[in-house]
Amino acid sequence: MKLSTPGFFTVIFVLGTIAAVSSCSKYDRFAGTWQGTPERINGITDVADATSTITVDFAPAEANKKQGIADFSAVIEVTQQIPSDPNVINVPYETNITATASVSAHYAYEEGDDDDILLSFDPSTLKVVVDPAGVTFSENLVSGVERPVLDSLTVAAAEQWRMQITPAIREEFFKFKKIEDIKVHHGDMMSCEVNNHDLTFRRVAVPE
């Protein structure tokens, strides 16, 4: 089949457009907000358990989809055991404290690899907040002893918790300096590897 000159250049233009769209789609496929599953964190002293649930918002640059801004946030749940009545053996209360944290980073695809990105965090954007009123207790149902008369942390106690949590969540965030083997499944699930650990995220906001 012969193509006229205008027709030939039209076909070339269409093919080029399709290739460009496919390329952009490849590099901004994970644009939007993704939430991970709770992960245990270490480095917070005198606690029975501590977990963080990390959310990442990827915003590719308009001019170059191979780089952009990644805003990280986290909800940190800390459980601390508090001894109950000294006459009741081995039945402690559990106090649960919630904190939030956030930090921003610039990301770019690793040279020659479209599944790995490198992130450069801005430490000055790290923020950790402990709500003094965000305290809950597990009831001591075995002993029937009333829970401690405490409905919130003091401001000083909240600040102390913030200082304990900050280095631990900073370390958790900075593990994301390289995200490897990024794959998006069915548009709403993302799998990747961070610090030799497999992670899964669910999309919680569809990019515009």
Contacts in CASP RR format, 6 or more apart in sequence:
PFRMAT RR
TARGET T0000
AUTHOR 0000-0000-0000
METHOD contacts of the structure
MODEL  1
MKLSTPGFFTVIFVLGTIAAVSSCSKYDRFAGTWQGTPERINGITDVADA
TSTITVDFAPAEANKKQGIADFSAVIEVTQQIPSDPNVINVPYETNITAT
ASVSAHYAYEEGDDDDILLSFDPSTLKVVVDPAGVTFSENLVSGVERPVL
DSLTVAAAEQWRMQITPAIREEFFKFKKIEDIKVHHGDMMSCEVNNHDLT
FRRVAVPE
3 11 0 8 1.000
24 65 0 8 1.000
26 114 0 8 1.000
27 60 0 8 1.000
27 65 0 8 1.000
27 66 0 8 1.000
27 109 0 8 1.000
27 114 0 8 1.000
28 60 0 8 1.000
28 65 0 8 1.000
28 207 0 8 1.000
29 184 0 8 1.000
30 58 0 8 1.000
30 182 0 8 1.000
30 184 0 8 1.000
30 190 0 8 1.000
31 58 0 8 1.000
31 59 0 8 1.000
31 60 0 8 1.000
31 207 0 8 1.000
32 57 0 8 1.000
32 58 0 8 1.000
32 59 0 8 1.000
32 203 0 8 1.000
32 205 0 8 1.000
32 206 0 8 1.000
32 207 0 8 1.000
33 55 0 8 1.000
33 56 0 8 1.000
33 57 0 8 1.000
33 58 0 8 1.000
33 203 0 8 1.000
33 204 0 8 1.000
33 205 0 8 1.000
34 55 0 8 1.000
34 56 0 8 1.000
34 57 0 8 1.000
34 58 0 8 1.000
34 190 0 8 1.000
34 201 0 8 1.000
34 202 0 8 1.000
34 203 0 8 1.000
34 204 0 8 1.000
35 53 0 8 1.000
35 54 0 8 1.000
35 55 0 8 1.000
35 201 0 8 1.000
35 202 0 8 1.000
35 204 0 8 1.000
36 53 0 8 1.000
36 54 0 8 1.000
36 55 0 8 1.000
36 199 0 8 1.000
36 200 0 8 1.000
36 201 0 8 1.000
36 202 0 8 1.000
37 53 0 8 1.000
37 199 0 8 1.000
37 200 0 8 1.000
38 51 0 8 1.000
38 52 0 8 1.000
38 53 0 8 1.000
38 77 0 8 1.000
39 51 0 8 1.000
39 52 0 8 1.000
39 53 0 8 1.000
39 54 0 8 1.000
39 172 0 8 1.000
39 199 0 8 1.000
40 49 0 8 1.000
40 50 0 8 1.000
40 51 0 8 1.000
41 50 0 8 1.000
41 51 0 8 1.000
41 52 0 8 1.000
41 76 0 8 1.000
41 168 0 8 1.000
41 169 0 8 1.000
41 171 0 8 1.000
41 172 0 8 1.000
42 50 0 8 1.000
42 168 0 8 1.000
43 50 0 8 1.000
43 167 0 8 1.000
43 168 0 8 1.000
43 171 0 8 1.000
44 50 0 8 1.000
44 78 0 8 1.000
44 164 0 8 1.000
44 165 0 8 1.000
44 168 0 8 1.000
45 164 0 8 1.000
46 80 0 8 1.000
47 78 0 8 1.000
47 79 0 8 1.000
47 80 0 8 1.000
48 79 0 8 1.000
48 80 0 8 1.000
48 81 0 8 1.000
48 94 0 8 1.000
49 77 0 8 1.000
49 78 0 8 1.000
49 79 0 8 1.000
50 76 0 8 1.000
50 77 0 8 1.000
50 78 0 8 1.000
50 79 0 8 1.000
50 168 0 8 1.000
51 76 0 8 1.000
51 77 0 8 1.000
52 74 0 8 1.000
52 75 0 8 1.000
52 76 0 8 1.000
52 77 0 8 1.000
52 101 0 8 1.000
52 169 0 8 1.000
52 172 0 8 1.000
53 74 0 8 1.000
53 75 0 8 1.000
53 77 0 8 1.000
54 72 0 8 1.000
54 73 0 8 1.000
54 74 0 8 1.000
54 172 0 8 1.000
54 173 0 8 1.000
55 72 0 8 1.000
55 73 0 8 1.000
55 74 0 8 1.000
55 204 0 8 1.000
56 70 0 8 1.000
56 71 0 8 1.000
56 72 0 8 1.000
56 176 0 8 1.000
56 201 0 8 1.000
57 70 0 8 1.000
57 71 0 8 1.000
57 72 0 8 1.000
57 73 0 8 1.000
57 205 0 8 1.000
58 68 0 8 1.000
58 69 0 8 1.000
58 70 0 8 1.000
58 107 0 8 1.000
59 68 0 8 1.000
59 69 0 8 1.000
59 70 0 8 1.000
59 71 0 8 1.000
60 66 0 8 1.000
60 67 0 8 1.000
60 68 0 8 1.000
61 67 0 8 1.000
61 68 0 8 1.000
61 69 0 8 1.000
66 108 0 8 1.000
66 109 0 8 1.000
67 106 0 8 1.000
67 107 0 8 1.000
67 108 0 8 1.000
67 109 0 8 1.000
68 106 0 8 1.000
68 107 0 8 1.000
68 108 0 8 1.000
69 104 0 8 1.000
69 105 0 8 1.000
69 106 0 8 1.000
69 107 0 8 1.000
70 104 0 8 1.000
70 105 0 8 1.000
70 106 0 8 1.000
70 107 0 8 1.000
70 119 0 8 1.000
70 176 0 8 1.000
71 102 0 8 1.000
71 103 0 8 1.000
71 104 0 8 1.000
71 105 0 8 1.000
72 102 0 8 1.000
72 103 0 8 1.000
72 104 0 8 1.000
72 105 0 8 1.000
72 173 0 8 1.000
72 176 0 8 1.000
73 100 0 8 1.000
73 101 0 8 1.000
73 102 0 8 1.000
74 100 0 8 1.000
74 101 0 8 1.000
74 102 0 8 1.000
74 169 0 8 1.000
74 172 0 8 1.000
74 173 0 8 1.000
75 98 0 8 1.000
75 99 0 8 1.000
75 100 0 8 1.000
76 98 0 8 1.000
76 99 0 8 1.000
76 100 0 8 1.000
76 101 0 8 1.000
76 165 0 8 1.000
76 169 0 8 1.000
77 96 0 8 1.000
77 97 0 8 1.000
77 98 0 8 1.000
78 96 0 8 1.000
78 97 0 8 1.000
78 98 0 8 1.000
78 99 0 8 1.000
78 161 0 8 1.000
78 165 0 8 1.000
79 94 0 8 1.000
79 95 0 8 1.000
79 96 0 8 1.000
79 97 0 8 1.000
80 94 0 8 1.000
80 95 0 8 1.000
80 96 0 8 1.000
80 97 0 8 1.000
81 92 0 8 1.000
81 93 0 8 1.000
81 94 0 8 1.000
81 95 0 8 1.000
82 92 0 8 1.000
82 93 0 8 1.000
82 94 0 8 1.000
82 95 0 8 1.000
82 148 0 8 1.000
83 92 0 8 1.000
83 93 0 8 1.000
84 91 0 8 1.000
84 92 0 8 1.000
84 93 0 8 1.000
84 140 0 8 1.000
84 143 0 8 1.000
84 145 0 8 1.000
85 143 0 8 1.000
85 145 0 8 1.000
88 140 0 8 1.000
88 142 0 8 1.000
88 143 0 8 1.000
88 145 0 8 1.000
91 140 0 8 1.000
91 142 0 8 1.000
91 143 0 8 1.000
92 140 0 8 1.000
93 137 0 8 1.000
93 138 0 8 1.000
93 140 0 8 1.000
93 147 0 8 1.000
93 148 0 8 1.000
94 137 0 8 1.000
94 138 0 8 1.000
95 135 0 8 1.000
95 136 0 8 1.000
95 137 0 8 1.000
96 135 0 8 1.000
96 136 0 8 1.000
96 137 0 8 1.000
96 138 0 8 1.000
97 130 0 8 1.000
97 134 0 8 1.000
97 135 0 8 1.000
97 153 0 8 1.000
97 161 0 8 1.000
98 130 0 8 1.000
98 131 0 8 1.000
98 134 0 8 1.000
99 128 0 8 1.000
99 129 0 8 1.000
99 130 0 8 1.000
99 131 0 8 1.000
99 161 0 8 1.000
99 162 0 8 1.000
99 165 0 8 1.000
99 169 0 8 1.000
100 128 0 8 1.000
100 129 0 8 1.000
101 126 0 8 1.000
101 127 0 8 1.000
101 128 0 8 1.000
101 129 0 8 1.000
101 165 0 8 1.000
101 166 0 8 1.000
101 169 0 8 1.000
101 173 0 8 1.000
102 125 0 8 1.000
102 126 0 8 1.000
102 127 0 8 1.000
103 121 0 8 1.000
103 122 0 8 1.000
103 123 0 8 1.000
103 125 0 8 1.000
103 126 0 8 1.000
103 127 0 8 1.000
103 170 0 8 1.000
103 173 0 8 1.000
104 121 0 8 1.000
104 122 0 8 1.000
104 125 0 8 1.000
105 119 0 8 1.000
105 120 0 8 1.000
105 121 0 8 1.000
105 122 0 8 1.000
105 176 0 8 1.000
106 119 0 8 1.000
106 120 0 8 1.000
106 122 0 8 1.000
107 117 0 8 1.000
107 118 0 8 1.000
107 119 0 8 1.000
107 120 0 8 1.000
107 179 0 8 1.000
108 117 0 8 1.000
108 118 0 8 1.000
109 116 0 8 1.000
109 117 0 8 1.000
109 118 0 8 1.000
110 116 0 8 1.000
110 117 0 8 1.000
110 118 0 8 1.000
110 178 0 8 1.000
115 180 0 8 1.000
115 181 0 8 1.000
115 182 0 8 1.000
115 183 0 8 1.000
116 178 0 8 1.000
116 179 0 8 1.000
116 180 0 8 1.000
116 181 0 8 1.000
116 182 0 8 1.000
117 178 0 8 1.000
117 179 0 8 1.000
117 182 0 8 1.000
118 177 0 8 1.000
118 178 0 8 1.000
119 176 0 8 1.000
119 177 0 8 1.000
119 178 0 8 1.000
119 179 0 8 1.000
120 177 0 8 1.000
121 173 0 8 1.000
121 174 0 8 1.000
121 177 0 8 1.000
123 170 0 8 1.000
126 166 0 8 1.000
126 170 0 8 1.000
126 173 0 8 1.000
128 162 0 8 1.000
128 165 0 8 1.000
128 166 0 8 1.000
128 169 0 8 1.000
129 162 0 8 1.000
130 153 0 8 1.000
130 158 0 8 1.000
130 159 0 8 1.000
130 161 0 8 1.000
130 162 0 8 1.000
130 165 0 8 1.000
131 158 0 8 1.000
132 152 0 8 1.000
132 153 0 8 1.000
132 154 0 8 1.000
132 155 0 8 1.000
132 157 0 8 1.000
132 158 0 8 1.000
133 151 0 8 1.000
133 152 0 8 1.000
133 153 0 8 1.000
134 152 0 8 1.000
134 153 0 8 1.000
135 150 0 8 1.000
135 151 0 8 1.000
135 152 0 8 1.000
135 153 0 8 1.000
137 147 0 8 1.000
137 148 0 8 1.000
137 150 0 8 1.000
139 147 0 8 1.000
140 147 0 8 1.000
153 161 0 8 1.000
175 194 0 8 1.000
175 195 0 8 1.000
175 197 0 8 1.000
176 194 0 8 1.000
176 195 0 8 1.000
178 194 0 8 1.000
179 192 0 8 1.000
179 193 0 8 1.000
179 194 0 8 1.000
180 192 0 8 1.000
180 193 0 8 1.000
180 194 0 8 1.000
181 191 0 8 1.000
181 192 0 8 1.000
181 193 0 8 1.000
182 190 0 8 1.000
182 191 0 8 1.000
182 192 0 8 1.000
183 190 0 8 1.000
183 191 0 8 1.000
183 192 0 8 1.000
184 190 0 8 1.000
185 191 0 8 1.000
187 203 0 8 1.000
188 202 0 8 1.000
188 203 0 8 1.000
189 200 0 8 1.000
189 201 0 8 1.000
189 202 0 8 1.000
189 203 0 8 1.000
190 200 0 8 1.000
190 201 0 8 1.000
190 202 0 8 1.000
190 203 0 8 1.000
191 198 0 8 1.000
191 199 0 8 1.000
191 200 0 8 1.000
191 201 0 8 1.000
192 198 0 8 1.000
192 199 0 8 1.000
192 201 0 8 1.000
193 199 0 8 1.000
END
